[in-house]
Amino acid sequence: MKAIAVLMATAAALPAAAQDVVITNAKVVIGDGSEPIEGGTVVIRGGRIVSAGRAAAPAGARTIDAGGRWVTPGIVAGFTRMGVVEVDGVRDTDDSSAATSVFNAALDIAPAVNPKASPIAINRAEGITRAVVAPAARGSIFAGQGAVIDLGADMNALTRPRAFQFMEWGETGAQRAGGSRAAAMATLRNALFEAQAYRRNPASYDDRGKDALLTRADAAALVPVLAGQMPLLVHVERASDILTLIELKREFAGLRLVLVGATEGWTVAREIAAAGLPVIASALADLPISFEQLAATQSNIGRLRAAGVTVGIGSINDDEARQARLVKQYAGNLVALSKVPGAAGLSWGQAFATISSLPAEAIGMGAEIGSLRPGRHGDVVIWDGDPLEIGSAATAVFVDGVEQPLVNRQTRLRDRYLDPKEGTLPKAYQY
């Protein structure tokens, strides 16, 4: 009996097998910036997208008639701390940072991700299928290595561990480095020089020497960043700080910088575009909440895109451990903004791309996730209305071709109290 119980527990931890699925009669959104395709068909086989658009439905697969409803790629949450923070006020449930650790760049967020964290099921039910998960910087400008996860209902959440390095710049980076932007620059340049020394001769790198500031593990973690093998996501808001990073990239040409936040990015959009830097921007920043965001405007993303910048939506410092689902509303705001005189918004297709293919492209995973192009992961969502309208809901969610449960603690609580009867209340959760 004990062996049977172990086998059952193991089976429950494994992902369900992907089905071959054909969704017909759909309003298909590819997610690449194009407008929806009426009467389209989406084919998923072996957990991957085979085709999406106007085509005949192949035989021999489970077929779903969408009834003319919207069918989109799963939403990619461009910047979160989902799965590593449960309760903000309880430090034991927050694995996003390590203020007293001797390590910084070497920290790897992947082992800390909890696939059973309550925000994962809640956001999955809202059409989020993948998330960029970043650590938070506390003891250094470097926070560590972030991951890309899927939100499937199994224990195998990691899509790509060590997907990027995350760093704080601007006001927060200055604080982490000792109190000024000058200190932050000295810290960054020294770290890159020490990583270069480690790359040249790992055996001779002495992290106990009087001049070394990086541990061996931290220096090793920055080597793929120097070589351009790992993106460096940098939280930066002020225009002058963005220009400083662009100038730094001229010295360290291998850096694959990705700007996160970039509230004042629109003021230096041409420079960002010329440097080829993608941006994961905060879409709702329309007021100067700090001295480094004085030029805040919701037209930021529209103006960046108009200048030729690859820009998606993220949620840094916006309840990013739980509320990634709000990116749908933020993208919808950008569509509405296109109708405001003097503002810079996006078309519907362009706006949806900011929460699907563009965040994926920014972190170098555009060939894997974020759209319904052939070969991408079979992450597909069927909606009961326009997914950028706040009243619309997901009616079916597939991750890697596997249909996912849409039940979570919030839906159980809703059902518990929707029609309460004394003595017969159902349980709010089950184990």
BELJOZI-V302933 format. One record per backbone hydrogen bond with DSSP energy under -1.0 kcal/mol. CO is the residue of the C=O (numbers start at 0). NH is the residue of the N-H. If there is no record, write none. Layout:
# BELJOZI-V302933
co=CO nh=NH
co=CO nh=NH
This chain:
# BELJOZI-V302933
co=0 nh=4
co=1 nh=5
co=2 nh=6
co=3 nh=7
co=4 nh=8
co=5 nh=9
co=6 nh=10
co=7 nh=11
co=8 nh=12
co=12 nh=154
co=19 nh=61
co=20 nh=43
co=21 nh=63
co=22 nh=41
co=23 nh=65
co=24 nh=67
co=25 nh=27
co=25 nh=39
co=26 nh=70
co=27 nh=36
co=29 nh=371
co=30 nh=356
co=36 nh=27
co=39 nh=25
co=40 nh=52
co=41 nh=22
co=42 nh=49
co=42 nh=50
co=43 nh=20
co=44 nh=47
co=46 nh=377
co=47 nh=44
co=48 nh=374
co=50 nh=42
co=52 nh=40
co=61 nh=21
co=63 nh=23
co=65 nh=68
co=68 nh=26
co=69 nh=382
co=70 nh=28
co=71 nh=380
co=74 nh=128
co=74 nh=129
co=76 nh=131
co=78 nh=314
co=79 nh=133
co=80 nh=83
co=82 nh=113
co=83 nh=94
co=86 nh=89
co=89 nh=92
co=90 nh=93
co=92 nh=85
co=95 nh=135
co=97 nh=100
co=103 nh=106
co=106 nh=144
co=108 nh=111
co=109 nh=112
co=113 nh=116
co=116 nh=119
co=117 nh=121
co=118 nh=122
co=119 nh=123
co=120 nh=124
co=122 nh=127
co=123 nh=126
co=126 nh=74
co=128 nh=150
co=129 nh=76
co=130 nh=148
co=131 nh=79
co=132 nh=146
co=140 nh=167
co=143 nh=165
co=144 nh=108
co=145 nh=162
co=146 nh=132
co=147 nh=158
co=147 nh=159
co=148 nh=130
co=151 nh=153
co=156 nh=149
co=159 nh=147
co=163 nh=145
co=164 nh=232
co=165 nh=142
co=165 nh=143
co=166 nh=234
co=168 nh=172
co=169 nh=173
co=170 nh=174
co=171 nh=175
co=172 nh=176
co=173 nh=178
co=179 nh=183
co=180 nh=184
co=181 nh=185
co=182 nh=186
co=183 nh=187
co=184 nh=188
co=185 nh=189
co=186 nh=190
co=187 nh=191
co=188 nh=192
co=189 nh=193
co=190 nh=194
co=191 nh=195
co=192 nh=196
co=193 nh=197
co=194 nh=198
co=195 nh=199
co=196 nh=200
co=205 nh=208
co=214 nh=218
co=215 nh=219
co=216 nh=220
co=217 nh=221
co=221 nh=225
co=222 nh=226
co=223 nh=228
co=223 nh=229
co=224 nh=227
co=230 nh=164
co=231 nh=257
co=232 nh=166
co=233 nh=259
co=234 nh=168
co=235 nh=261
co=236 nh=263
co=237 nh=241
co=238 nh=242
co=239 nh=243
co=240 nh=244
co=241 nh=245
co=242 nh=246
co=243 nh=247
co=244 nh=248
co=247 nh=251
co=251 nh=254
co=255 nh=231
co=257 nh=233
co=258 nh=279
co=259 nh=235
co=259 nh=261
co=260 nh=281
co=261 nh=264
co=263 nh=266
co=264 nh=267
co=265 nh=268
co=267 nh=271
co=268 nh=272
co=269 nh=273
co=270 nh=274
co=271 nh=276
co=277 nh=258
co=278 nh=311
co=279 nh=260
co=280 nh=313
co=283 nh=285
co=286 nh=288
co=289 nh=292
co=292 nh=295
co=296 nh=299
co=298 nh=302
co=299 nh=303
co=300 nh=304
co=301 nh=305
co=302 nh=306
co=303 nh=308
co=304 nh=307
co=309 nh=278
co=311 nh=280
co=314 nh=317
co=318 nh=321
co=318 nh=322
co=319 nh=80
co=322 nh=325
co=323 nh=326
co=324 nh=327
co=325 nh=329
co=326 nh=330
co=327 nh=331
co=328 nh=332
co=329 nh=333
co=330 nh=334
co=331 nh=335
co=332 nh=336
co=333 nh=345
co=335 nh=338
co=336 nh=339
co=339 nh=342
co=346 nh=350
co=347 nh=351
co=348 nh=352
co=351 nh=354
co=352 nh=355
co=352 nh=357
co=353 nh=312
co=354 nh=75
co=355 nh=359
co=356 nh=360
co=357 nh=361
co=358 nh=362
co=359 nh=364
co=360 nh=363
co=364 nh=367
co=364 nh=368
co=367 nh=376
co=372 nh=375
co=375 nh=48
co=376 nh=378
co=377 nh=400
co=378 nh=73
co=379 nh=397
co=380 nh=71
co=381 nh=394
co=381 nh=395
co=385 nh=388
co=388 nh=391
co=392 nh=383
co=395 nh=381
co=396 nh=403
co=397 nh=379
co=398 nh=401
co=400 nh=18
co=401 nh=398
co=407 nh=411
co=408 nh=412
co=409 nh=413
co=410 nh=414
co=411 nh=415
co=412 nh=416
co=413 nh=417
co=420 nh=423
